[in-house]
């Protein structure tokens, strides 16, 4: 289980400063499938339903003397099919984070760092009101790009806290139809906006109980120019409950609050907390960690 914990950690354990060249890479892949069917069921329900979810994580880390470079990619895809609702996706995200740091203290815990983060999705997305689809997102619509300079505090190999007073966050919509709607805080007819503010990201991974691994990330952003007190939040949580070498139960909980996304209220004029929760049992494959 210690091997699984190290492979799913976003922050990789660092070697001593005497290491001149050091590459580490690895990751995790999981696949969950759930299916249900009813026949002459008096209590009612869908005659057939099927849910498929996949998760892929890959990291590569480099260190030389005082320099460190952490890279992490997360990909989530999900699909649900039922007789009453038809087919639709229930998960779709790819997220790449790259962080370069230069150690600035003798304890090896503080790094002067730059951070790049890119997050978007692969396929078209729809919101549903009274089971009527409304086109709401697509590939690179929206896409979020964060460029940041700050300090990275790494007290252990399980925890990393990056804090920046100077961050640029861009929101992009490449789809022309969506650009005309004036959503995601972008004025109608435009394809992007840029915000300057403060940013923090906390990454934590640990074995929290026997055969139970947790991996989480919390991003916070405050826009200096508009309602800085309304802090945007992006949080992911993944719990893995190991059954045997290749099978496990997983529970994921994602939460997003973005003051620019106003899809709530009677006239879709209010921001709100977005949540997504998925439970599954299926295949779990740690990707081999390699060091060079």
HELIX and SHEET records of a PDB file:
HELIX    1   1 UNK A    2  UNK A    8  1                                   7    
HELIX    2   2 UNK A  176  UNK A  179  1                                   4    
SHEET    1   A13 UNK A  22  UNK A  37  0                                        
SHEET    2   A13 UNK A  48  UNK A  64 -1                                        
SHEET    3   A13 UNK A  67  UNK A  82 -1                                        
SHEET    4   A13 UNK A  86  UNK A 103 -1                                        
SHEET    5   A13 UNK A 110  UNK A 120 -1                                        
SHEET    6   A13 UNK A 141  UNK A 156 -1                                        
SHEET    7   A13 UNK A 159  UNK A 173 -1                                        
SHEET    8   A13 UNK A 192  UNK A 209 -1                                        
SHEET    9   A13 UNK A 212  UNK A 223 -1                                        
SHEET   10   A13 UNK A 232  UNK A 242 -1                                        
SHEET   11   A13 UNK A 247  UNK A 257 -1                                        
SHEET   12   A13 UNK A 274  UNK A 291 -1                                        
SHEET   13   A13 UNK A  22  UNK A  37 -1                                        
SHEET    1   B 2 UNK A 125  UNK A 129  0                                        
SHEET    2   B 2 UNK A 132  UNK A 137 -1                                        
END                                                                             
